[in-house]
Amino acid sequence: MTLSEEARERLADLVELQPTKNSELQERWGLESGSEVHQYLENELKEYYYRDENSYICATTEANDLVDVEPGMVADEEGDVPSVVRVPTLQRQVFDVLADSDDRSESVVSVLNELREEFGVDPDVEDVRSALQSLKRKGVVEVVYRTVPTFKLAAPREDISVEESG
């Protein structure tokens, strides 16, 4: 299957963001809805993606080989927590301010306040929640359920390299 330049670029986004979901690709690709993302995937990239057991979108090995980007995650030797993840700016900033693995977990609002203080940004609380959930799917953040869900790193910060992508 020959891919257009747009399809190849979008496949690179999928490889870079995996595991991902329709809304993340929708934002990256500037589409109007998740159903547009699904339609595009089915019509243009059907051979190059699959959904994992949690319905997240992942690139096939062939897709990884086709594009010149690093996959969104590189597993460590034990395969527990990825040693490298590639994420958008907000997710990298969240990673930078989030409680370390041996610290007390913190709420979405606490992370939002730290982002404001550390980086001078003021993202929407839903964007922060989404960033935390995406980092959780990538295996570098864990949820601790208290009165509200709280978050912290899944492994010591120095064990994970977070690289900013497009």
Secondary structure by P-SEA (a helix, b strand, c coil): ccccaaaaaaaaaaaaaccccaaaaaaaaccccaaaaaaaaaacccccccccccbbbbbcaaaaaacccccccccccccccccbbbbcaaaaaaaacccccccccccaaaaaaaaaaaccccccaaaaaaaaaaaaaaccbbbbbcccbbbccccccccbbbbbcc
